């Protein structure tokens, strides 16, 4: 089985890998990922960012396959019970391919906004364990108990701990693919790093009796530093781009207004069942959740633009026409200024008869470029250096030591663009 990929070139799966990937690709749940964009609304800023979670899933499976080859190359370092077997290889390949099954439309916005909505990782588990889903049935057809083993791998509960680390960890196949893919599709170069050399530099280390993947320091530090710095710059320049966050705020307002209309007994038409259930605090079935994707939501937005509720119609029109709110950056280290700026902006917008709870936002986008455990656990990344004790990555790398557990904030105000001049006027003395 050979697939062409814009990031990795020719991707080949054969033998056991082909049987697993081919069977899972044909399932309804994986095919749904073709209709869920990887970067949500980022295409409003980066026109090429139309790629989907389907292509990312294949890329993650490809990276997992390459990682497994590296693990086998250095398997002599492991005790026999810690070495990869066919079952573990199949489980890990499936986990890499299926890790995003639970993502809803427009990236994370659905789970962040609607009351009672659940996290996408919980939905992934529910989908894989639901006997009615094709993904579950296919996994069990491949190997009895495989659905339980794959969900365990995704949640960090697996007999080979280093394999869980590679699926969901600080440096995992998910991040390894999406940094390269998102960089390529957005047309930027911030997230590029040397994947081949990084994989080649991986080895094993035993930390407090637990076998973990480690980095060979001399040759491994440059690509791993590039990986984390690339992730940092992608958050700064792409994932937290001002216009992307403004679009997210507009979608947040749409979801909140839809929820209000449902609770008032005047729901918009059409309405996806999962929206109604989330707003009312009712359980959402797996089937109802899987009906949600970007195309279904865009169809709703098209209808809502011409619906009877003027607020929802206005928001839907603005999003479809890319009439995005404006943003003003706020000083990162002065949170007392944030609240004053927010209140002054609300006064300006509210004086126009506009609802400020749906139109004025204090957006504090943040991320931790390089997280490292501080609780004494063996989690995280380790570095081997010849004739030196095993060290944590943050201790071995000067660059990552500076970023270790450092939270980077990017606060900004988001408000309707038609009031930009008035808002800037009242904020002039606050932001000086």
N, C-alpha and C positions, 0 to 999 in steps of 0.2 A: 504494500500500500504506500503510494507516493503522493504527497501533496505539495503544491507550490505555495510558498509563504513569502511575503514581502520582506520579512525580517530575517528569517533563518535560512532562506533559500529552499532547497528541496528537503522536505521532511519525510523520512522513510520509517515505516513501522512494518516489521515482519515477524513471523513466528507467533509466539505468545502475545507479543505487543500488538500485532495486527488484529488478532482475534478479539482482544479486549477493546481496543480503540474502535474498530469497525462496528462491533456490536453496540457499544455505547453511543457512538455518533448517530446511529439511526433512531435513538429513542426520542420520544416527544419532548422530554424535558431538556435534553441537550440541544435539539433543534430550535427550541424556544430562544436559546441564547443568541441566535442569529438576529433576533428582533429586540435585543437589549444592547444599547451602545455601551462600550467600555467606559467612555468618559462623559456620559450624560449629556449635558448641554455645552460641552467644550467646543463643539463644532460651530457654535455661534461666534466663537473667537478665532479658532483655528479651523479653517474650512476643510482640511483633510482629515479631521478627527471623527470620521464616520465609522471607524472600525468597531467591531462588536465583541462581546464577551465570548462568542463562539470561536473566533479566530484566536483570542487570547487563551482559551482553554486548550486548544490544539498546541499552541506554543508552549504552554506550561507542561503539557504531556511530553513534548519533544525535549525540553530541558530536563525533565525527570529521567527520560531515557538516557540522555547523555550523562547525567549524574550517576545513574546506576552503573554505567560502564566504568566510570571513575572509581566507584566504590568497589567494584569487582577487581579493578587493577591493583588496589591496595588492600585487598581482603586478607592477605597474609598477616597483616597487623592485628586482625581481630581474632578472638577465640571462636571456635567452630559454631557455637550457639548464637553468635552475633552476626554471622555472615548472611548475605542475601540468599534466599531460596526462591523458587518459582512463585510460590504463593505471595511472598512479600513483594516481589517485583510487580506482580499483577495488581496487588492491592494499592501500591504506591502510584502506579501508572493511572489507575482508575481514580484515585484521590486527586491527582493533579488535574485530570480532565474534568472532574465533577465539582471542583471546589467552589465554583461560582453559581451553582444551580439555583440558589435561593435569592439571587439578586432581583430586586424589583425594578420598575421603570424609573428612568431618570436617576440612575445611580442610587445613592443612599437617601434621597429626599423623602420617599414614601415612608420609610421606617423612622425617619427623624421627625416628621411633622404630624402625621395622623395619630390621634390618641389610640392606644391599645395595639398599634402596629408592632410587630416583632422584628428582631434583628435578622438580617439575611443569613447569618450563620446558623441560626435556629431553624430557618426555613430549609436550608440545605440538608440538615439532619432529618427533618420531618419528611422531606421528599424522598430521601434515600431509604428511610425505614418504612415508608408507607407501602404495604403490599400491592396497592392499586396502581402505583406508578410503574411505567415501563423501565425506568432506571433501576428500581428495586428488583423487578422481575429479571432483568438482564444480568444484574450482578449475581443473583442467586443461581441463575442458569449457568454462569461461568464457574461459580464455586459456591457451595453451600456455606452460609454464614458470611459471605463476602460483604454484604451491605453493612453488617455490624462492624466488621473489621475496618472498612473504609471510613465510616463515621468516627470510629475510634482514632484512626490515623489523623483525621481532620481536627479532632479535638485534643490531640496530644496524648492519647491513651493507646499505645501500641507496644508490642513486645520488643521491637527494635526502636529504641528511643531516638536514635539519630535520624531514622526515617521520618518520624513525626516532625523532627526539627526541620527537615528539608521540605516538608509540605506546608507547615505553618510555623515559621520561626523568624528570627531576625534577618536571616539571609536564606530565602526559600525560593522554590521554583516559580511561585506566583510573582514575586517582586522581580526575579531574574528576567522573566519574560516581559512584564508590563512596562518596565523602565525602557527597554529597547523598543518595544512596540509603540508605546505612547510617544516617544521621541521621534520615531520614524514617521508616524502618521500625523503628528502635529507640525512636522517640518522643523523641529528644533534639534539641538545636539546636546542639550544639557544632560540627558539620561544615558548617554552612550558610555559603555565600558567594555572591557575585554572579557567576554563570557568564557571563551575557550581557555584562556590563561587562568581565569579564576577557578574553573573546574579542575584544571590540571594541578593547581596549587593546593587542592583540598587533601587532607589526610585524616587520620583518626588519633584521638587522644582519650585516655582514661582519666576521668575526673571524679574522685571520691567513689570509685567503683562503677561509674557509669561511662559507657562509651559514647563519645560525641564526635561530630565532624569538627575538624579544626583547620586552621590555615597555616601552611608552611610559610613562616615569616618572611624570609629573604625574597622569595619570588611571589608570595601571595599577598603581601601588604599593598603594593601599588594597585592591583585590580580591585581589591576589596575596599580600599580607600576611595577609589574612583566610583565604585558602586554606591557607597553611602553619600558621597558628595553629590553624585548625580541625582540621587533620590531627593536630597535637600534642595537642589536647584530646580528640579521638576515641580516640587511643591511651591516653591517661590514664584516661578515663572509661568507655570501651566495650571496645576491643580487649584491654586489659590489666586489665579488671575482675577483682577478687579471685575472685568466684565462677566466672567464665569460665575463669580460669587453673586453679582447683581442678578444674573439670570436665575440662579438658584433661589434667591430671595423672592423673585416674582413667582416661581413655581410654588414656593412655600406659601405665599399669599393665596394662590389658587387652591391649593389643597385645604388650607384653613377655611376658605370661604365655602368650598364644597362641603366640608364637615359641618359648618354652621347651618347650611341649607338643609342638610339631612336631619339634623337635630331639630330644626324648625318645622319639619314635616313637608318641606317644599324642595325635594331633591332635584337637581338638574337632570336633564335627559339628553343623552344616555348616561347611565351610571353603572360602573362595574360593580358586581356584587361585593368584591373585597373592600371597596371604598365604604359601602354602606355598613358592612359588618365592623370595620375598624372604627368608624365614627360612633357607632352605637355600643361599642364594647362587646360585640358578639364574636364568637369564635369564627375564624376564617378557615375554611376547608382548604386542603392542599390544592384541590382542583380549581377552586375560585382564585387562589393566589396565582396559580400558573397561568390563568387567563390574562393576567396583567403583563403587558410588555410595552415598549415604547410606541409601537404602531397603534395599539389599542388606545393608549392615552392621547396620542396625537389626534386620533379620530374624535375622541371626546372633546378635546380642545376646539376642534373645528366647529363642532355643533354648539358648544357653550358660547363661542364668540357671537353667535346669533340667537342666543337664548333669551329668556325673559328677565334674568337677574342682571341689572346693569353693572354691578361691581364685578361679577364673574366674567361677564362679556368683555369688559374693558381689560381686565387682566389677561384673558385668553388672547384677545386681539394684540395686545402689546407683546406678548411672548411670540406669537406667530409672525409678527411683523418686525421682530427684533427691536422694539422700542424699549430698551432696557433702562432701569433706574440708573442714576448717577452715584458715584462713590467719592468719598473724601477720606484720605488716609489720616489716621490719628496717631499721636506719639505713643510708641510702643511701651514705654516705661512709666506712663502717667495715667493710670486707670481712673483717677479722680477727674481728669479732663474728659474722659469718654462719656461719663454720665451727664456732665454739664452740656457737652456738645449734643448729646442725644436729646436732652430736654429742650434746648433751644431750637433744634431742628423740628421737633414735634410741635412746638409752638407755631413755627412758620407754616408748616404743612397743615396743621389742625385749623389755623385761621382761615384756610381756604375751603373749609367744610369737608376735608378729606380724612378718612379714617387712618389715624397714624399707626394703629396696631397692625395694620396690613400693609403699610407702605413705608414706614420708617424703621430701619433695623440697625442695631449695633452688631456688626459682624466681627467676631474675633477668631479668625482662622488661625489655627496653630498646628504645629507638628513637632516631633522630637526626631531630629535627623539620625541620631544613633542612640537607641535605648540600650541600657546594659543593666542587668540585675544588680541590686544592692543588698539583697536579703541573704546572701551567702549560698544561694542555690547554684547548681551547675549549669543552669540554662545560659543562653547567650553564646557568643563566639569566643574561641580560644585560639591562641597562636603558639606554635612550636618554633623555637629558636635553638639552633645547635649549641649544645653545652650550656644551656640556660634553662631555668625552670619554666614550666608551662605558665603562660601569662594570659590574662584577659586581653581582648583586642584593644580596649581603651587604654590599657597600660603599655601595650607594645607600639601603638601608633600615636605619634604626637598629634596629628590632625584630628583623629577621632577622639582622642582624649579631650580635646578642646570642645568637641560637640557632644560628649557623653552626657546623656540625660538632660541636655539643655533644651528647654521648651522655647521655640521661636514663635512669637505672636505677630500677627499682621492685622491689627484692628483697623476697622474702617466704618464709616457711616454709609448707609445705603438709603436713598430717598428718591422721590419722583423727579425726573430730569427737568420738568417744566419750571421747577422752583429753584433751580441751581443757583442763580445769581443772588436771590434773596437769602438762601441758606448760607452761601459763602460770606455774604455781608455780615450776618449775625454771628458767624463763627470766627470772624477775622481776629478779634481780640482774644478769643478763647484759645486758638491754636498758635498764637504768636509766642 
